[in-house]
Amino acid sequence: MRAYETIFIISPDVNDEARPALIEKFKNLITEKGGEITKVDEWGRKKLAYEIDKKTEGYYVLMNFTSNVDVPHELERVYKITDGILRYLIVKVDK
């Protein structure tokens, strides 16, 4: 099992009721594939450094998890096809 860190930016168009469900979707994906979430840190709504899809704000979520090497690939695939995700990044954490 390797340690990973992912951060993703949710579009401000996603309403407050749907946002927790979206975060839970990614948490469930990691745990269903055998991973373990160590920390979820919601940074909240912040101004973007530059416009993305004509939006100037986004809701930032940082998630730390441990998993096998195939989970980040699946997570990236799901990020790409999920509406409401502006940007994402997954990195392996060196201990």
C-alpha positions in Angstrom: 0.0 0.0 0.0 1.3 3.4 -1.0 0.3 6.8 0.4 -1.3 9.3 -2.0 -2.7 12.8 -1.8 -5.3 14.2 -4.1 -6.8 17.7 -4.4 -9.7 18.5 -6.5 -11.7 21.7 -7.3 -15.5 21.5 -7.4 -17.3 24.0 -9.6 -19.1 26.8 -7.8 -22.2 25.8 -9.9 -22.6 22.6 -7.8 -25.1 23.5 -5.1 -24.5 23.0 -1.4 -26.7 19.9 -1.2 -24.9 18.1 -4.0 -21.3 18.9 -2.9 -21.2 16.5 0.0 -22.6 13.7 -2.2 -19.8 14.4 -4.7 -17.1 14.2 -2.1 -18.6 11.0 -0.7 -18.6 9.5 -4.2 -14.8 9.8 -4.3 -14.4 8.6 -0.8 -16.5 5.5 -1.5 -14.5 4.8 -4.7 -11.3 4.7 -2.8 -12.6 2.4 0.0 -14.4 0.1 -2.4 -11.2 -0.5 -4.2 -9.4 -1.5 -1.0 -7.9 1.9 -0.1 -8.1 3.6 3.3 -8.8 7.3 3.7 -6.5 8.9 6.3 -7.7 12.6 6.1 -10.3 14.7 4.3 -9.7 18.5 4.5 -12.3 20.7 2.9 -10.7 24.1 2.3 -13.9 25.6 1.1 -14.7 28.2 -1.6 -11.5 30.0 -2.8 -10.6 32.3 -5.6 -8.8 30.6 -8.5 -5.4 31.8 -9.7 -6.8 32.0 -13.2 -10.2 31.4 -14.9 -11.2 27.9 -15.6 -14.2 27.4 -17.9 -15.1 31.1 -17.3 -15.2 30.5 -13.5 -13.2 32.5 -11.0 -14.0 30.5 -7.8 -14.0 26.9 -6.8 -14.5 24.6 -3.8 -11.2 22.9 -2.8 -11.0 19.5 -1.2 -7.8 17.8 -0.1 -7.8 14.0 0.6 -5.0 11.8 1.8 -5.3 8.0 1.4 -3.4 4.8 1.1 -4.1 2.3 -1.6 -2.7 -0.1 -4.2 -1.3 1.4 -7.4 -4.5 0.9 -9.5 -6.7 3.1 -7.3 -5.2 6.4 -8.4 -5.7 5.5 -12.1 -9.4 4.6 -11.5 -9.8 7.8 -9.4 -8.4 9.9 -12.2 -10.7 8.2 -14.7 -13.7 9.1 -12.6 -12.5 12.7 -12.1 -12.4 13.1 -15.8 -16.0 12.0 -16.5 -17.6 13.7 -13.5 -19.4 16.9 -14.2 -18.6 19.6 -11.7 -14.9 18.9 -11.3 -12.8 21.8 -12.6 -9.3 20.4 -11.9 -7.7 17.6 -9.9 -4.2 16.4 -9.0 -3.1 13.0 -7.5 0.4 12.6 -6.2 2.3 9.8 -4.4 3.5 11.0 -1.0 7.0 10.0 0.0 7.4 9.1 3.6 
